[in-house]
Amino acid sequence: MSEGWLGRRGGQGRTPDKNFEINKTDEEWRRQLSPEQYQVLREHGTERAGTSPLDKNYAVGVYHCAGCGQPLFSSDTKFNSGTGWPSFYAPLDEAVETETDRSFFMVRTEVHCRRCGGHLGHLFDDGPAPTGQRFCMNGCSLDFRPGETTPERKTPTRSGGG
């Protein structure tokens, strides 16, 4: 899909034409999601920094896609980036995909849900060890399930948070 020299022009584009496991019409997404979730997940928007209660949430659990329920991040990988958005240093295996985002006259790496294509946020190379990556996510694109564990982890552990 060609985005032109303006890129997505502030969130008006869509995830490239791809057959995702979960496919719904715009009307079906609008009925399922809140207006803010629809704007972020389906129209590539961004929530205001510091508005998500998930930014300062360091409870044990798993963060899922608010659109389709795909498990995305373990609380074990969450850290306080100081940016105002929930940040993680690594996603769960095969949970997300990335693509180049050329909106707002800059080049960034967009992160979207592998299963439904929902826009989650962006990936930056200024995160902590062990990956050096910062998955900067919109809180409204996430559904936190406290106490849940990932298949790789049998018992919950507390995130390093902050």
DSSP file (Angstrom, degrees, kcal/mol; ACC not computed):
  #  RESIDUE AA STRUCTURE BP1 BP2  ACC     N-H-->O    O-->H-N    N-H-->O    O-->H-N    TCO  KAPPA ALPHA  PHI   PSI    X-CA   Y-CA   Z-CA
    1    1 A M              0   0    0      0, 0.0     2,-0.4     0, 0.0     0, 0.0   0.000 360.0 360.0 360.0 127.2    0.0    0.0    0.0
    2    2 A S        -     0   0    0      1,-0.1     0, 0.0    14,-0.0     0, 0.0  -0.680 360.0-175.3 -84.1 131.1    1.5    3.3   -1.0
    3    3 A E        -     0   0    0     -2,-0.4     3,-0.3     1,-0.2     4,-0.2   0.543  31.2-139.8-102.0  -9.9    1.3    6.0    1.7
    4    4 A G    >   -     0   0    0      1,-0.2     3,-1.1     2,-0.2    -1,-0.2  -0.095  42.7 -57.0  73.7 179.5    2.7    8.9   -0.3
    5    5 A W  T 3  S+     0   0    0      1,-0.3    -1,-0.2     2,-0.0   100,-0.1   0.681 135.2  56.0 -75.2 -16.5    5.1   11.5    0.9
    6    6 A L  T >  S-     0   0    0     -3,-0.3     3,-1.5     1,-0.3    98,-0.5   0.494  92.8-155.3 -90.2  -3.7    2.9   12.5    3.8
    7    7 A G  T <   -     0   0    0     -3,-1.1    -1,-0.3     1,-0.3    96,-0.2  -0.414  64.7 -18.4  66.3-138.6    2.7    9.0    5.2
    8    8 A R  T 3>>S-     0   0    0     -2,-0.1     4,-2.1    -3,-0.1     5,-0.5   0.477  83.7-132.8 -84.0  -1.7   -0.4    8.3    7.3
    9    9 A R  T <45S-     0   0    0     -3,-1.5    -2,-0.1     1,-0.2     3,-0.1   0.919  74.1 -37.0  50.1  53.6   -1.1   12.0    7.8
   10   10 A G  T  45S-     0   0    0     -4,-0.2    -1,-0.2     1,-0.2    36,-0.1   0.820 122.6 -39.4  76.2  30.8   -1.7   11.8   11.5
   11   11 A G  T  45S+     0   0    0     34,-0.1    -1,-0.2     3,-0.0    -2,-0.2   0.583  99.7 118.8 101.9   9.6   -3.5    8.5   11.7
   12   12 A Q  T  <5 +     0   0    0     -4,-2.1    -3,-0.1    32,-0.1    32,-0.1   0.597  59.2  83.1 -85.9  -8.7   -5.8    8.5    8.7
   13   13 A G      < -     0   0    0     -5,-0.5     2,-0.3    30,-0.2    -5,-0.1  -0.233  69.4-133.9 -86.1 178.7   -4.2    5.4    7.2
   14   14 A R        -     0   0    0     -2,-0.1     3,-0.1    30,-0.1    29,-0.1  -0.847  35.7 -80.4-126.4 163.5   -4.9    1.8    7.9
   15   15 A T  S    S-     0   0    0     -2,-0.3     3,-0.2    27,-0.2   103,-0.0  -0.423  71.0 -84.4 -59.4 140.5   -2.7   -1.2    8.5
   16   16 A P        -     0   0    0      0, 0.0     2,-0.4     0, 0.0    -1,-0.1   0.018  57.0 -79.4 -50.8 154.4   -1.5   -2.5    5.0
   17   17 A D  S    S+     0   0    0     -3,-0.1     2,-0.3     2,-0.0     0, 0.0  -0.405  77.4 140.9 -57.7 113.5   -3.8   -4.8    3.1
   18   18 A K        -     0   0    0     -2,-0.4     2,-1.0    -3,-0.2    -3,-0.0  -0.981  57.5-112.9-155.3 145.5   -3.1   -8.1    4.7
   19   19 A N        -     0   0    0     -2,-0.3     2,-0.2     4,-0.0     4,-0.1  -0.751  39.6-170.0 -86.3 104.8   -5.3  -11.0    5.7
   20   20 A F        -     0   0    0     -2,-1.0    95,-0.1    96,-0.1    96,-0.1  -0.583  34.6-115.8 -90.4 157.2   -5.2  -11.1    9.4
   21   21 A E  S    S+     0   0    0     93,-0.4     2,-0.6    94,-0.3    95,-0.2   0.864 110.0  48.2 -58.4 -37.9   -6.6  -14.0   11.5
   22   22 A I  S    S+     0   0    0     93,-2.5     2,-0.4     2,-0.0    -1,-0.2  -0.937  73.4 173.2-107.9 115.4   -9.3  -11.6   12.9
   23   23 A N        +     0   0    0     -2,-0.6     2,-0.3    -4,-0.1    94,-0.1  -0.990   3.1 164.1-125.1 126.8  -11.0   -9.5   10.2
   24   24 A K        -     0   0    0     -2,-0.4     2,-0.1    92,-0.2    -2,-0.0  -0.945  37.2-106.7-135.6 157.3  -14.0   -7.2   10.9
   25   25 A T     >  -     0   0    0     -2,-0.3     4,-2.3     1,-0.1     5,-0.2  -0.365  37.6-106.9 -74.3 163.3  -15.7   -4.4    9.1
   26   26 A D  H  > S+     0   0    0      1,-0.2     4,-2.6     2,-0.2     5,-0.2   0.894 122.9  53.5 -57.4 -39.2  -15.2   -0.9   10.3
   27   27 A E  H  > S+     0   0    0      2,-0.2     4,-2.0     1,-0.2    -1,-0.2   0.905 107.3  49.8 -64.1 -41.4  -18.8   -1.0   11.6
   28   28 A E  H  > S+     0   0    0      2,-0.2     4,-1.6     1,-0.2    -1,-0.2   0.915 112.3  47.9 -63.3 -42.0  -18.1   -4.2   13.6
   29   29 A W  H  X S+     0   0    0     -4,-2.3     4,-2.7     1,-0.2    -2,-0.2   0.912 109.7  53.2 -64.0 -41.7  -15.0   -2.6   15.1
   30   30 A R  H  < S+     0   0    0     -4,-2.6    -1,-0.2     1,-0.2    -2,-0.2   0.871 109.4  48.6 -62.2 -37.0  -16.9    0.6   16.0
   31   31 A R  H  < S+     0   0    0     -4,-2.0    -1,-0.2    -5,-0.2    -2,-0.2   0.847 117.2  41.9 -70.0 -33.4  -19.6   -1.4   17.8
   32   32 A Q  H  < S+     0   0    0     -4,-1.6     2,-0.2    -5,-0.2    -2,-0.2   0.854 110.8  56.6 -82.5 -37.6  -16.9   -3.4   19.8
   33   33 A L  S  < S-     0   0    0     -4,-2.7    34,-0.0    -5,-0.1    33,-0.0  -0.597  82.6-111.7-102.0 154.8  -14.5   -0.6   20.7
   34   34 A S     >  -     0   0    0     -2,-0.2     4,-2.8     1,-0.1     5,-0.2  -0.379  42.8-102.5 -69.8 162.3  -14.8    2.7   22.5
   35   35 A P  H  > S+     0   0    0      0, 0.0     4,-2.3     0, 0.0     5,-0.1   0.896 124.5  48.6 -55.1 -40.6  -14.3    5.8   20.3
   36   36 A E  H  > S+     0   0    0      2,-0.2     4,-2.1     1,-0.2     5,-0.2   0.923 111.7  48.6 -67.0 -43.4  -10.8    6.2   21.7
   37   37 A Q  H  > S+     0   0    0      2,-0.2     4,-3.1     1,-0.2     5,-0.5   0.910 111.6  49.9 -62.4 -41.4   -9.9    2.6   21.1
   38   38 A Y  H  X>S+     0   0    0     -4,-2.8     4,-2.1     1,-0.2     5,-1.1   0.935 109.8  50.8 -62.2 -45.7  -11.3    2.7   17.6
   39   39 A Q  H  <5S+     0   0    0     -4,-2.3     6,-1.9    -5,-0.2     4,-0.4   0.879 120.5  35.0 -61.0 -38.8   -9.3    5.9   16.8
   40   40 A V  H  X5S+     0   0    0     -4,-2.1     4,-0.9     4,-0.2    79,-0.2   0.961 124.7  37.3 -80.3 -56.1   -6.0    4.3   18.1
   41   41 A L  H  <5S+     0   0    0     -4,-3.1    78,-2.6    -5,-0.2    -3,-0.2   0.877 131.6  24.5 -67.7 -39.8   -6.4    0.6   17.1
   42   42 A R  T  <5S+     0   0    0     -4,-2.1   -27,-0.2    -5,-0.5    -3,-0.2   0.713 130.2  37.2-102.7 -23.1   -8.1    1.1   13.7
   43   43 A E  T  4<S-     0   0    0     -5,-1.1   -30,-0.2    -4,-0.4    -2,-0.2   0.252 103.9-115.6-115.0  11.6   -7.0    4.6   12.6
   44   44 A H     <  +     0   0    0     -4,-0.9    -4,-0.2    -6,-0.2    -3,-0.2   0.832  60.8 155.1  61.5  36.1   -3.5    4.6   13.9
   45   45 A G        -     0   0    0     -6,-1.9     2,-0.4    -7,-0.2    -1,-0.1  -0.157  36.8-130.2 -82.0-177.4   -4.1    7.4   16.5
   46   46 A T        -     0   0    0    -36,-0.1     2,-0.1    -2,-0.0     3,-0.1  -0.997  12.8-131.7-137.9 131.3   -2.2    8.1   19.7
   47   47 A E        -     0   0    0     -2,-0.4     2,-0.1     1,-0.1     3,-0.1  -0.441  42.5 -87.7 -75.5 157.2   -3.7    8.7   23.1
   48   48 A R    >   -     0   0    0      1,-0.1     3,-1.6    -2,-0.1     4,-0.3  -0.414  52.0 -99.6 -64.4 137.6   -2.5   11.7   25.1
   49   49 A A  T 3  S+     0   0    0      1,-0.2    36,-0.2     2,-0.1    35,-0.2  -0.279 104.9  18.2 -57.1 140.1    0.6   11.0   27.2
   50   50 A G  T 3  S+     0   0    0     34,-2.8    -1,-0.2    -3,-0.1    35,-0.1   0.491  95.3 103.2  79.6   4.0   -0.1   10.3   30.9
   51   51 A T    <   +     0   0    0     -3,-1.6    -2,-0.1    33,-0.3    34,-0.1   0.664  56.9  86.9 -93.6 -16.4   -3.8    9.5   30.4
   52   52 A S    >   -     0   0    0     32,-0.5     3,-1.5    -4,-0.3     4,-0.4  -0.713  64.0-151.1 -89.8 128.4   -3.7    5.7   30.7
   53   53 A P  T 3  S+     0   0    0      0, 0.0     3,-0.5     0, 0.0    -1,-0.1   0.712  96.0  69.3 -64.3 -18.1   -3.9    4.1   34.1
   54   54 A L  T >  S+     0   0    0      1,-0.2     3,-1.0     2,-0.2    31,-0.1   0.690  80.1  76.4 -73.8 -17.0   -1.8    1.3   32.6
   55   55 A D  T <  S+     0   0    0     -3,-1.5    32,-0.2     1,-0.3    -1,-0.2   0.918 106.9  30.4 -58.8 -43.2    1.2    3.5   32.4
   56   56 A K  T 3  S+     0   0    0     -3,-0.5     2,-0.6    -4,-0.4    -1,-0.3   0.175  92.8 117.5-102.6  16.3    1.8    3.2   36.2
   57   57 A N    <   +     0   0    0     -3,-1.0   104,-0.1     1,-0.1    -3,-0.0  -0.758  26.6 163.3 -86.8 120.2    0.4   -0.3   36.5
   58   58 A Y        +     0   0    0     -2,-0.6   101,-0.6     2,-0.1    -1,-0.1   0.057  28.5 130.8-124.1  24.6    3.1   -2.7   37.7
   59   59 A A        -     0   0    0      1,-0.1     2,-0.3    99,-0.1   102,-0.1  -0.363  68.1 -94.4 -71.8 157.9    0.9   -5.5   38.9
   60   60 A V  S    S+     0   0    0     -2,-0.1    87,-3.3    99,-0.1     2,-0.3  -0.553  78.1  86.7 -72.7 134.4    1.6   -9.1   37.8
   61   61 A G  E    S-A  146   0A   0     85,-0.3    14,-2.4    -2,-0.3     2,-0.4  -0.986  70.5 -75.8 165.1-167.7   -0.4  -10.1   34.7
   62   62 A V  E     -AB 145  74A   0     83,-1.6    83,-2.7    -2,-0.3     2,-0.5  -0.973  28.3-138.5-127.2 137.7   -0.6  -10.2   30.9
   63   63 A Y  E     -AB 144  73A   0     10,-3.2     9,-3.0    -2,-0.4    10,-1.8  -0.854  26.3-170.0 -97.0 124.5   -1.4   -7.3   28.6
   64   64 A H  E     -AB 143  71A   0     79,-2.8    79,-2.6    -2,-0.5     2,-0.3  -0.702  33.5 -89.8-110.8 162.3   -3.7   -8.3   25.7
   65   65 A C  E  >  -A  142   0A   0      5,-2.3     4,-2.1    -2,-0.2    77,-0.2  -0.582  29.7-145.0 -67.9 128.4   -4.9   -6.6   22.5
   66   66 A A  T  4 S+     0   0    0     75,-2.7    -1,-0.1    -2,-0.3    76,-0.1   0.657  96.5  53.4 -70.7 -14.8   -8.0   -4.6   23.3
   67   67 A G  T  4 S+     0   0    0     74,-0.4    -1,-0.2     3,-0.1    75,-0.1   0.900 130.8   1.3 -85.6 -44.2   -9.3   -5.4   19.8
   68   68 A C  T  4 S-     0   0    0      2,-0.1    -2,-0.2    50,-0.0    -1,-0.0   0.498  91.0-112.9-127.6  -7.2   -9.0   -9.2   19.6
   69   69 A G     <  +     0   0    0     -4,-2.1    -3,-0.1     1,-0.3     3,-0.0   0.502  56.2 158.0  87.1   2.8   -7.7  -10.5   23.0
   70   70 A Q        -     0   0    0     -6,-0.1    -5,-2.3     1,-0.1    -1,-0.3  -0.430  48.9-115.3 -60.1 126.8   -4.3  -11.7   21.7
   71   71 A P  E     +B   64   0A   0      0, 0.0    -7,-0.3     0, 0.0     3,-0.1  -0.504  46.0 165.2 -63.3 131.1   -1.8  -11.9   24.5
   72   72 A L  E     +     0   0A   0     -9,-3.0    20,-3.5     1,-0.4     2,-0.3   0.784  50.2  15.3-116.7 -49.1    0.9   -9.3   23.8
   73   73 A F  E     -B   63   0A   0    -10,-1.8   -10,-3.2    18,-0.2    -1,-0.4  -0.981  58.1-136.6-138.4 143.4    3.2   -8.5   26.7
   74   74 A S  E >   -B   62   0A   0     16,-0.4     3,-1.8    -2,-0.3   -12,-0.2  -0.740  26.4-124.2 -92.1 147.2    4.0   -9.9   30.1
   75   75 A S  G >  S+     0   0    0    -14,-2.4     3,-1.3    -2,-0.3    86,-0.3   0.735 107.3  75.9 -61.2 -20.5    4.3   -7.6   33.1
   76   76 A D  G 3  S+     0   0    0    -15,-0.3    84,-0.4     1,-0.2    -1,-0.3   0.767  97.9  44.4 -60.3 -25.2    7.8   -9.1   33.5
   77   77 A T  G <  S+     0   0    0     -3,-1.8    12,-2.3    13,-0.1    13,-0.3   0.351  89.0 110.7-103.7   5.4    8.9   -6.9   30.6
   78   78 A K  E <   +C   88   0B   0     -3,-1.3    83,-0.6    10,-0.2    82,-0.4  -0.568  40.7 171.4 -82.4 143.4    7.2   -3.7   31.6
   79   79 A F  E     -C   87   0B   0      8,-2.2     2,-1.0    -2,-0.2     8,-0.7  -0.970  41.4-101.1-146.3 161.5    9.3   -0.7   32.8
   80   80 A N        +     0   0    0     81,-0.3   -24,-0.1    -2,-0.3     8,-0.0  -0.749  37.1 173.9 -87.0 103.4    8.8    2.9   33.7
   81   81 A S        -     0   0    0     -2,-1.0    -1,-0.2     4,-0.4     7,-0.0   0.642  39.5-130.0 -84.7 -15.4   10.1    4.8   30.6
   82   82 A G  S    S+     0   0    0      3,-0.1    -2,-0.1    -3,-0.1    -1,-0.0   0.600  79.9 110.5  76.1  10.1    9.0    8.2   31.9
   83   83 A T  S    S-     0   0    0      2,-0.3    -3,-0.0   -28,-0.1    -1,-0.0   0.685  89.6-112.4 -90.6 -19.8    7.2    8.9   28.6
   84   84 A G  S    S+     0   0    0      1,-0.4   -34,-2.8   -35,-0.2   -32,-0.5   0.486  88.1  92.1  97.2   4.3    3.7    8.7   29.8
   85   85 A W  S    S-     0   0    0    -36,-0.2    -4,-0.4   -30,-0.1    -1,-0.4  -0.962  89.2 -94.1-127.8 148.2    2.8    5.5   27.9
   86   86 A P        -     0   0    0      0, 0.0    51,-2.8     0, 0.0     2,-0.4  -0.406  50.2-165.7 -58.1 131.5    3.0    1.9   29.0
   87   87 A S  E     -CD  79 136B   0     -8,-0.7    -8,-2.2   -32,-0.2     2,-0.3  -0.956  14.4-177.3-130.1 145.0    6.4    0.6   27.9
   88   88 A F  E     -CD  78 135B   0     47,-1.3    47,-3.4    -2,-0.4   -10,-0.2  -0.953  26.1-143.5-136.0 150.4    7.9   -2.9   27.5
   89   89 A Y  S    S+     0   0    0    -12,-2.3    44,-0.4    -2,-0.3   -11,-0.1   0.561  86.9  11.7 -93.6  -7.5   11.3   -4.2   26.5
   90   90 A A        -     0   0    0    -13,-0.3   -16,-0.4   -16,-0.2    -1,-0.3  -0.938  66.6-135.5-164.0 142.6    9.9   -7.2   24.7
   91   91 A P        -     0   0    0      0, 0.0   -18,-0.2     0, 0.0     3,-0.1  -0.444  42.2 -87.4 -87.3 170.6    6.6   -8.7   23.4
   92   92 A L    >   -     0   0    0    -20,-3.5     3,-1.7     1,-0.1     4,-0.5  -0.421  66.4 -73.3 -68.7 155.6    5.5  -12.2   23.8
   93   93 A D  T 3  S-     0   0    0      1,-0.3    -1,-0.1     2,-0.1    -3,-0.0  -0.271 113.7  -6.2 -55.9 131.5    6.7  -14.6   21.0
   94   94 A E  T 3  S+     0   0    0      2,-0.1    -1,-0.3     1,-0.1     3,-0.1   0.728 100.1 118.0  56.5  28.8    4.8  -14.0   17.7
   95   95 A A  S <  S+     0   0    0     -3,-1.7    19,-2.4   -23,-0.2    20,-0.5   0.823  70.5  27.8 -91.1 -35.8    2.4  -11.5   19.3
   96   96 A V  E     -E  113   0B   0     -4,-0.5     2,-0.3    17,-0.2    17,-0.2  -0.808  58.6-156.1-126.4 163.9    3.2   -8.4   17.4
   97   97 A E  E     -E  112   0B   0     15,-2.7    15,-2.8    -2,-0.3     2,-0.3  -0.912  14.1-145.4-131.0 161.9    4.4   -7.3   14.0
   98   98 A T  E     +E  111   0B   0     -2,-0.3     2,-0.3    13,-0.2    13,-0.2  -0.885  16.0 174.2-127.6 159.9    6.1   -4.1   12.9
   99   99 A E  E     -E  110   0B   0     11,-1.6    11,-2.8    -2,-0.3     2,-0.3  -0.967  41.6 -85.8-154.7 162.7    6.2   -1.9    9.8
  100  100 A T  E     -E  109   0B   0     -2,-0.3     2,-0.5     9,-0.2     9,-0.2  -0.577  36.2-160.6 -76.2 132.8    7.7    1.4    8.8
  101  101 A D  E     +E  108   0B   0      7,-3.1     7,-2.8    -2,-0.3   -94,-0.0  -0.972  13.2 178.3-116.4 117.7    5.5    4.5    9.7
  102  102 A R    >   +     0   0    0     -2,-0.5     3,-0.6     5,-0.2   -93,-0.1   0.027  35.3 131.1-108.6  26.1    6.3    7.6    7.8
  103  103 A S  G >   +     0   0    0      1,-0.2     3,-1.4   -96,-0.2   -96,-0.2  -0.323  62.4  25.5 -76.7 162.7    3.7    9.9    9.3
  104  104 A F  G 3  S-     0   0    0    -98,-0.5    -1,-0.2     1,-0.3     3,-0.1   0.794 128.6 -70.4  56.1  33.2    4.4   13.4   10.6
  105  105 A F  G <  S+     0   0    0     -3,-0.6     2,-0.3   -99,-0.3    -1,-0.3   0.775 112.9  95.7  58.7  30.4    7.4   13.8    8.4
  106  106 A M  S <  S-     0   0    0     -3,-1.4     2,-0.5    -4,-0.1    -1,-0.2  -0.934  72.2-120.6-141.0 166.6    9.5   11.3   10.3
  107  107 A V        +     0   0    0     -2,-0.3     2,-0.3    -5,-0.1    -5,-0.2  -0.951  40.5 155.9-113.8 122.6   10.3    7.6   10.1
  108  108 A R  E     -E  101   0B   0     -7,-2.8    -7,-3.1    -2,-0.5     2,-0.7  -0.837  44.3-107.4-134.1 171.8    9.3    5.3   13.0
  109  109 A T  E     -EF 100 123B   0     14,-0.7    14,-2.6    -2,-0.3     2,-0.2  -0.922  32.7-150.7-106.6 114.1    8.6    1.7   13.5
  110  110 A E  E     -EF  99 122B   0    -11,-2.8   -11,-1.6    -2,-0.7     2,-0.5  -0.581   4.1-149.3 -81.4 144.4    4.9    1.0   14.1
  111  111 A V  E     +EF  98 121B   0     10,-2.7     9,-2.8    -2,-0.2    10,-1.4  -0.964  21.3 172.7-114.0 128.8    3.8   -2.0   16.2
  112  112 A H  E     -EF  97 119B   0    -15,-2.8   -15,-2.7    -2,-0.5     7,-0.2  -0.943  40.1 -89.7-133.7 160.0    0.6   -3.7   15.5
  113  113 A C  E  >  -E   96   0B   0      5,-2.3     4,-1.9    -2,-0.3   -17,-0.2  -0.453  28.4-143.6 -66.5 130.1   -1.2   -6.9   16.7
  114  114 A R  T  4 S+     0   0    0    -19,-2.4   -93,-0.4    -2,-0.2   -18,-0.2   0.820  96.5  47.2 -63.7 -31.0   -0.2   -9.9   14.7
  115  115 A R  T  4 S+     0   0    0    -20,-0.5   -93,-2.5   -95,-0.1   -94,-0.3   0.882 130.8  10.7 -84.9 -40.0   -3.7  -11.3   14.9
  116  116 A C  T  4 S-     0   0    0    -95,-0.2   -92,-0.2   -96,-0.1    -2,-0.2   0.517  91.2-121.1-118.6  -7.3   -6.0   -8.4   14.1
  117  117 A G     <  +     0   0    0     -4,-1.9  -102,-0.1     1,-0.2    -3,-0.1   0.531  52.0 163.0  80.3   4.8   -3.6   -5.7   12.8
  118  118 A G        -     0   0    0     -6,-0.1    -5,-2.3     1,-0.1     2,-0.3  -0.343  44.5-113.2 -62.2 135.2   -4.7   -3.2   15.5
  119  119 A H  E     +F  112   0B   0    -78,-2.6    -7,-0.2   -79,-0.2    -1,-0.1  -0.545  40.1 170.8 -70.2 125.9   -2.2   -0.3   15.9
  120  120 A L  E     -     0   0B   0     -9,-2.8    18,-3.2    -2,-0.3     2,-0.3   0.776  48.4 -85.3-106.1 -38.5   -0.6   -0.6   19.4
  121  121 A G  E     -FG 111 137B   0    -10,-1.4   -10,-2.7    16,-0.2    -1,-0.3  -0.950  53.5 -55.9 163.2-145.9    2.1    2.0   19.4
  122  122 A H  E     -FG 110 136B   0     14,-2.2    14,-2.6    -2,-0.3     2,-0.4  -0.916  31.3-130.1-135.3 158.9    5.8    2.4   18.2
  123  123 A L  E     -FG 109 135B   0    -14,-2.6   -14,-0.7    -2,-0.3     2,-0.3  -0.918  25.1-178.0-111.6 131.7    9.1    0.7   18.8
  124  124 A F  E     - G   0 134B   0     10,-2.1    10,-2.9    -2,-0.4     3,-0.3  -0.913  31.8-129.7-128.4 155.6   12.3    2.7   19.7
  125  125 A D  S    S+     0   0    0     -2,-0.3     8,-0.2     8,-0.2    10,-0.0  -0.242  87.3  86.6 -98.0  43.9   15.9    1.6   20.3
  126  126 A D        +     0   0    0     -2,-0.3     7,-0.2     8,-0.1    -1,-0.2  -0.015  61.1 118.2-130.7  30.4   16.3    3.4   23.6
  127  127 A G        -     0   0    0      5,-1.8     7,-0.2    -3,-0.3   -38,-0.1  -0.285  64.7 -89.2 -91.4 178.9   15.0    0.7   26.0
  128  128 A P    >>  -     0   0    0      0, 0.0     4,-2.9     0, 0.0     3,-0.7  -0.231  59.5 -49.0 -81.4 171.9   16.7   -1.1   28.9
  129  129 A A  T 34 S+     0   0    0      1,-0.3   -40,-0.1     2,-0.2     0, 0.0  -0.408 108.0  42.1 -64.6 153.0   18.6   -4.4   28.8
  130  130 A P  T 34 S+     0   0    0      0, 0.0    -1,-0.3     0, 0.0   -40,-0.0  -0.997 134.7  13.9 -91.2  -7.2   18.3   -7.1   27.8
  131  131 A T  T <4 S-     0   0    0     -3,-0.7    -2,-0.2     2,-0.2     3,-0.1   0.758  78.4-139.3 -99.3 -26.4   16.9   -5.9   24.4
  132  132 A G     <  +     0   0    0     -4,-2.9    -5,-1.8     1,-0.3     2,-0.3   0.588  65.0 121.9  74.3   9.7   17.6   -2.2   24.3
  133  133 A Q        -     0   0    0     -5,-0.5     2,-0.5   -44,-0.4    -1,-0.3  -0.773  51.3-155.9-108.4 151.6   14.1   -1.8   22.9
  134  134 A R  E     - G   0 124B   0    -10,-2.9   -10,-2.1    -2,-0.3     2,-1.1  -0.941   1.9-162.5-126.5 108.0   11.2    0.3   24.1
  135  135 A F  E     -DG  88 123B   0    -47,-3.4   -47,-1.3    -2,-0.5     2,-0.9  -0.792  15.2-162.7 -86.4  99.0    7.8   -0.9   22.9
  136  136 A C  E     -DG  87 122B   0    -14,-2.6   -14,-2.2    -2,-1.1     2,-0.3  -0.767  15.7-172.0 -91.6 104.7    5.9    2.3   23.6
  137  137 A M  E     - G   0 121B   0    -51,-2.8     2,-0.5    -2,-0.9   -16,-0.2  -0.700  29.3-117.2-108.0 148.8    2.2    1.3   23.6
  138  138 A N    >   -     0   0    0    -18,-3.2     3,-1.4    -2,-0.3     4,-0.2  -0.714  23.8-142.8 -76.1 125.0   -1.1    3.2   23.8
  139  139 A G  G >  S+     0   0    0     -2,-0.5     3,-1.7     1,-0.3    -1,-0.1   0.841  98.0  60.4 -60.7 -34.1   -2.8    2.0   27.0
  140  140 A C  G 3  S+     0   0    0      1,-0.3    -1,-0.3  -104,-0.1   -99,-0.1   0.659  98.6  58.9 -71.2 -12.6   -6.3    2.1   25.4
  141  141 A S  G <  S+     0   0    0     -3,-1.4   -75,-2.7   -21,-0.2   -74,-0.4   0.476 100.5  74.7 -88.7  -2.6   -5.1   -0.5   22.9
  142  142 A L  E <   -A   65   0A   0     -3,-1.7     2,-0.5    -4,-0.2   -77,-0.2  -0.833  61.0-159.1-114.5 149.0   -4.3   -2.9   25.8
  143  143 A D  E     -A   64   0A   0    -79,-2.6   -79,-2.8    -2,-0.3     2,-0.4  -0.965  19.4-149.8-123.3 110.0   -6.4   -5.0   28.1
  144  144 A F  E     -A   63   0A   0     -2,-0.5   -81,-0.2   -81,-0.2   -83,-0.0  -0.674   8.3-165.6 -86.0 131.3   -4.6   -5.9   31.3
  145  145 A R  E >   -A   62   0A   0    -83,-2.7   -83,-1.6    -2,-0.4     3,-1.4  -0.887  19.0-141.1-117.1  98.6   -5.5   -9.2   32.9
  146  146 A P  E 3  S+A   61   0A   0      0, 0.0   -85,-0.3     0, 0.0     3,-0.1  -0.246  79.2  12.6 -63.3 143.1   -4.1   -9.2   36.5
  147  147 A G  T 3  S+     0   0    0    -87,-3.3   -86,-0.2     1,-0.3     2,-0.1   0.276  91.7 132.4  79.0 -11.7   -2.7  -12.4   37.9
  148  148 A E    <   -     0   0    0     -3,-1.4     2,-0.3   -88,-0.2    -1,-0.3  -0.435  41.9-153.4 -72.2 146.7   -2.6  -14.1   34.5
  149  149 A T        -     0   0    0     -2,-0.1   -87,-0.1    -3,-0.1     5,-0.1  -0.817  13.6-116.8-116.9 160.6    0.6  -15.9   33.5
  150  150 A T    >   -     0   0    0     -2,-0.3     3,-1.4     5,-0.1   -76,-0.0  -0.558  31.7-107.6 -90.4 160.1    2.1  -16.6   30.0
  151  151 A P  T 3  S+     0   0    0      0, 0.0    -1,-0.1     0, 0.0    -2,-0.0   0.824 120.7  55.1 -56.3 -31.6    2.6  -20.1   28.7
  152  152 A E  T 3  S+     0   0    0      1,-0.1     2,-0.5     2,-0.0    -3,-0.0   0.732 106.5  57.6 -73.3 -21.6    6.4  -19.7   29.2
  153  153 A R    <   -     0   0    0     -3,-1.4    -1,-0.1     1,-0.1     4,-0.0  -0.943  58.1-173.4-118.4 124.7    6.0  -18.8   32.9
  154  154 A K  S    S+     0   0    0     -2,-0.5    -1,-0.1     1,-0.2    -5,-0.1   0.788  75.2  36.3 -86.9 -29.5    4.2  -21.1   35.3
  155  155 A T  S    S-     0   0    0     -5,-0.0    -1,-0.2     0, 0.0    -5,-0.1  -0.967  89.2-108.3-126.0 142.8    4.2  -18.7   38.3
  156  156 A P        -     0   0    0      0, 0.0     2,-0.3     0, 0.0    -7,-0.1  -0.352  33.0-170.0 -66.3 145.2    3.6  -15.0   38.4
  157  157 A T        -     0   0    0    -96,-0.1     2,-0.2    -2,-0.0   -96,-0.2  -0.963  27.8-104.0-131.0 153.3    6.6  -12.7   39.2
  158  158 A R        -     0   0    0     -2,-0.3   -99,-0.1   -98,-0.1   -98,-0.0  -0.556  35.5-118.3 -79.5 138.8    6.6   -9.0   39.9
  159  159 A S        -     0   0    0   -101,-0.6   -83,-0.2    -2,-0.2   -82,-0.1  -0.293  20.7-117.4 -68.0 157.3    7.8   -6.7   37.2
  160  160 A G        +     0   0    0    -84,-0.4    -1,-0.1   -82,-0.4   -81,-0.1   0.651  63.7 155.2 -69.7 -16.2   10.8   -4.5   37.8
  161  161 A G              0   0    0    -83,-0.6   -81,-0.3   -86,-0.3    -1,-0.1   0.461 360.0 360.0  22.8-155.8    8.4   -1.5   37.4
  162  162 A G              0   0    0    -83,-0.1    -1,-0.1  -106,-0.1  -106,-0.1   0.369 360.0 360.0 160.0 360.0    9.1    1.7   38.9
